[in-house]
Amino acid sequence: MRPNFGTSLRESVFENMTPSKISNLKQELMSAVNKYHPEVDILKLDLSWDPRTQSSSRNTLLVTLNFQLTGEHHTPQTLNIVI
C-alpha cells in the first residue's frame, strides 16, 4: 500500500473553487504526476471553471493535461477531466 499516493483532489470535490484553490491543486497535481509517474512529461496543465456553471457556482472544474511519455518517439496526448 502507498498511503501517501494521490492528491487532495477528492476532498476538494464539493468545495467552491477559487483562484487560490485552483493554483494549489495545479501544483499538487503536477507534483503527484512527477512523483508517481516519472515516465510522464507534462507539457501543459490547465485547471479552469466550467463556463456553464461559472455564473452561478464555481464547483465544476475542468482539468486539461497535455503530456507525452518520456522517450524519443511518443506522440503528445491530451487528457480532459471534468470534476
Contacts in CASP RR format, 6 or more apart in sequence:
PFRMAT RR
TARGET T0000
AUTHOR 0000-0000-0000
METHOD contacts of the structure
MODEL  1
MRPNFGTSLRESVFENMTPSKISNLKQELMSAVNKYHPEVDILKLDLSWD
PRTQSSSRNTLLVTLNFQLTGEHHTPQTLNIVI
5 36 0 8 1.000
6 32 0 8 1.000
6 36 0 8 1.000
7 25 0 8 1.000
7 28 0 8 1.000
7 29 0 8 1.000
7 32 0 8 1.000
8 25 0 8 1.000
8 28 0 8 1.000
9 25 0 8 1.000
9 28 0 8 1.000
9 29 0 8 1.000
9 83 0 8 1.000
12 21 0 8 1.000
12 25 0 8 1.000
12 83 0 8 1.000
13 83 0 8 1.000
14 59 0 8 1.000
15 21 0 8 1.000
15 59 0 8 1.000
16 57 0 8 1.000
16 58 0 8 1.000
16 59 0 8 1.000
17 49 0 8 1.000
17 58 0 8 1.000
17 59 0 8 1.000
17 61 0 8 1.000
18 58 0 8 1.000
22 47 0 8 1.000
22 48 0 8 1.000
22 49 0 8 1.000
22 61 0 8 1.000
25 47 0 8 1.000
25 61 0 8 1.000
26 45 0 8 1.000
26 47 0 8 1.000
29 45 0 8 1.000
29 47 0 8 1.000
29 63 0 8 1.000
29 65 0 8 1.000
30 42 0 8 1.000
30 45 0 8 1.000
33 40 0 8 1.000
33 42 0 8 1.000
33 65 0 8 1.000
33 67 0 8 1.000
34 42 0 8 1.000
38 70 0 8 1.000
39 69 0 8 1.000
39 70 0 8 1.000
40 67 0 8 1.000
40 68 0 8 1.000
40 69 0 8 1.000
40 70 0 8 1.000
41 67 0 8 1.000
41 68 0 8 1.000
41 69 0 8 1.000
41 70 0 8 1.000
42 65 0 8 1.000
42 66 0 8 1.000
42 67 0 8 1.000
43 66 0 8 1.000
43 67 0 8 1.000
43 68 0 8 1.000
43 76 0 8 1.000
44 64 0 8 1.000
44 65 0 8 1.000
44 66 0 8 1.000
45 63 0 8 1.000
45 64 0 8 1.000
45 65 0 8 1.000
45 66 0 8 1.000
46 62 0 8 1.000
46 63 0 8 1.000
46 64 0 8 1.000
47 61 0 8 1.000
47 62 0 8 1.000
47 63 0 8 1.000
47 64 0 8 1.000
48 61 0 8 1.000
48 62 0 8 1.000
48 64 0 8 1.000
49 58 0 8 1.000
49 60 0 8 1.000
49 61 0 8 1.000
49 62 0 8 1.000
50 60 0 8 1.000
50 61 0 8 1.000
50 62 0 8 1.000
50 82 0 8 1.000
52 60 0 8 1.000
53 59 0 8 1.000
53 60 0 8 1.000
60 82 0 8 1.000
60 83 0 8 1.000
61 82 0 8 1.000
61 83 0 8 1.000
62 80 0 8 1.000
62 81 0 8 1.000
62 82 0 8 1.000
62 83 0 8 1.000
63 79 0 8 1.000
63 80 0 8 1.000
63 81 0 8 1.000
63 82 0 8 1.000
63 83 0 8 1.000
64 78 0 8 1.000
64 79 0 8 1.000
64 80 0 8 1.000
64 81 0 8 1.000
65 78 0 8 1.000
65 79 0 8 1.000
65 80 0 8 1.000
65 81 0 8 1.000
66 76 0 8 1.000
66 77 0 8 1.000
66 78 0 8 1.000
67 76 0 8 1.000
67 77 0 8 1.000
67 78 0 8 1.000
67 79 0 8 1.000
68 74 0 8 1.000
68 75 0 8 1.000
68 76 0 8 1.000
68 77 0 8 1.000
END
